[in-house]
Amino acid sequence: MPRKILEKVPEDLLQADLERYRKMALELGATDAKIITTDVIVIDERVRAKCMYPKCRWYGTSANCPPNSMGLDLTRKIVEKFRYAVFIKLEVPSSEVAGKEAKDKGLSRQSQLKIREIVSKIESRAFFDGYHLALGLGEGPCKNAFCPDRECQALIPGQPCRHPLKASSSMEGFGMDAFIMAARVGWDMYPIGASISPSEVPFGNKLGLVLIH
């Protein structure tokens, strides 16, 4: 049942809800989830630079990826309006994310869909609990997750997104340095790419974030 929206949520209720969302992430399959204050969030222009040099294959191909996603100044202003977020980690086998085969076969797509599903369900639950401005961010380009072989419909004038409640921008699309944020909360992160053998890293991570209040 939806909860009525309050002008000011009592702190004890807010903290109880945050803990409930953290546990919900684990129940949905996350490896770990932490309640963070928004001063943990790092927004850095260099993250956007990495989308462009060398240019990501998904750059400009969806409404949620740069240069179509919102600018960093607006992102900073939005984040400053929130105090808390739930930071979510999904640990995946290194074979899904490292090496040429993983890249060529898109082996990480299912885990990308999984972290987005977790984010979407928590964002929805928070919305119906009265946190009507809750904002969820997934991992990686939404086009790769949902529409890899089709044009992004949201880029066509007058057309809606095919997956409006799931195909959010990614943390990196918002200019967030998710790697440093993960390090700040004690999660191990490794630089992984096509030239790295799966045997060289113990695991990979998919990260998501839900800004709550």
N, C-alpha and C positions, 0 to 999 in steps of 0.2 A: 504494500500500500504506500503511495507517495506520502511523504512527510511535508507538512506545510513549511514554507520558506520563512525563516526568521531574519530580522534585520541584523541581529547579533546572536550568533550561536554560542551558547555557554561553553567555556573552555573544556569542562569535563566531558561534555557530549562530543565535542570536536575530537578530543584525544581518543575517546572510545571508538568513534567512527574510523579514525585513521588506523587504529590498531585492527579494526575489523576488516578494512580494505587490505591491509598488509597480509593478514591471514587468508583473505580471499584469494590473493595472488598466489599464495602457496598451494591452496586447494585447487586452483585452476592449472597448476603444473609448473609454476615458477620455481627455480632453484633457490632463490632468496629474494627478499623484498625488505626495504627499509623505509621508515618514515624519516624524511629529511626536512630541514628548513631550507628555504629557497636561497639562502646565502651559499649553499653548497653548489648551486647551479652556476656553471661557467659558460659565458657567452663570448665568443672570440671570432673576430673577422677571419682569422686564419683557417677556421673550419670551413667557411664558405670558399676560401681560396682553394682548398683541397678538392672542392667540387669542380673547380674550373681548370686547375693546373696539376696534373694532366686532366683534361676534361672527362668527367664521369660519363659513361655511355647513356645514363639516364638524365643528364642535365637538359633541362628545358622540355622534357617529354611528358610532364604531368603538371597538374595544377598545384601539387603539393611539394614539388622540388624547385630549387633555385633555377632560374631567376624569378619564378612565379610565386614562391613562398614569401612570407612577409619579411621585411627588412629587419636588420638587427636592432636598430634603435627602437622600433615598435616592440620587438620581442623583449627587450630589456624593460620597457615600460610595463608590458603585460606581466612579466615575471615579478616585478616589484609590487604588483597588486596582490600577490599571493604570499602567504606565510609558510605553507606546508605543501609537501608533495609526497607521493609514494613512488619510490624508485625501485624498479623491478629488474631482476636478472634471470635469464634463462640460459643455463649452461648447455652447450651442445658439443658433440664429438668433434675433434679437430678435423676429422675426415670430411665433415660437411662444409667446412669453411676455408680450409687450407689446401693449397695445391691447385694445379691447372685443371685437374678433373673436376674438382668441386666447382670451380668457376665455370668451366665449359658446360657442365651438366646442370648447373643451377641447384646444387644439392642443398643449399641453405634456405631454399624458398619455403619449405614446410615449417621450419623453425621461425622464419620471419613472420609467417602467417600466425603461428602460435603466440608469439609475443604480442602481436597486434590484437589477437583475440582477447588475451588477458587484459591488455590496456583498455580495450573497448568495453569489456564487461564491467570493469571497475569504474570507468568514467560514467557509464550508464547508471550503475548502482548509486554513485555519489549524486548524480543529477536528481534521481528520484528521492534521495534522502534530503533534498533541499539545498544541495550545493550546486545550484543551477549554472554556475560559471565554471565548473570543473572542466579541465582541458587535458586530453590525453595525447601523448606523442609516442609514435611507434619507432621502429628501427628500419633503416634502409628505405629505398624508394618504393612508394606504394604501387607504382606501375609494375615493378618487378614482382610484387606480391600478388596483385589482383588482375592486372591487365597486361601481361608481358608481351602478348602477341596482337594487341589491339591498340588503336590510338586512344589516348586519354580523352574520354567523352567530355570531361569538364572543361577542356580547352576549346571545345566547339561552342561558339556563341549561342546562348539559349538552351544549351543542353546541360543536364545535371550529371554529377558524378555517379557512376554505376554502383559504388559502394560507399555512400556518404557517411555512414556511421562507423566505418572501419578504416577507410583509406585516408587517415590523417597524415599530416606531415611527420617526418622523422625528427628526432632530437637534433641530428646534424643539419637537417633542412632548416631548422630554426637557429642554426649557428651555435648550438651547444656542444661543448667539448665533453662528450659522454665518457671518453677514456679517462680524463682527469677527474671527472665527477666520480667514476667508479673507484679510482685510486683513493679518492678522499674518504670514501666509506669503507675502505678496506678490501675491495674486490680485486683479485688478480686479473690483469688485462695484458694481452700480448698483441703486438702488431702482426697481422696475418694477411697473406696475399697469395697470389698464384705461384709465386716463386718459393714459397715456404712449404716444406714437406710436412704432412700431418704429424710425422714422428718428431718434429722439432718443437711442437707446442702441446701442452697437456690437454687443452680444450679451447673452445671458442665461447664467446658470450653474445647473446642478443639482449639488448637493453630497452626498457620502456619507462615512461614517466607519466604520472597523472598528477597534475596540479589540482589541488583540492580547494583550498580556502586561504 
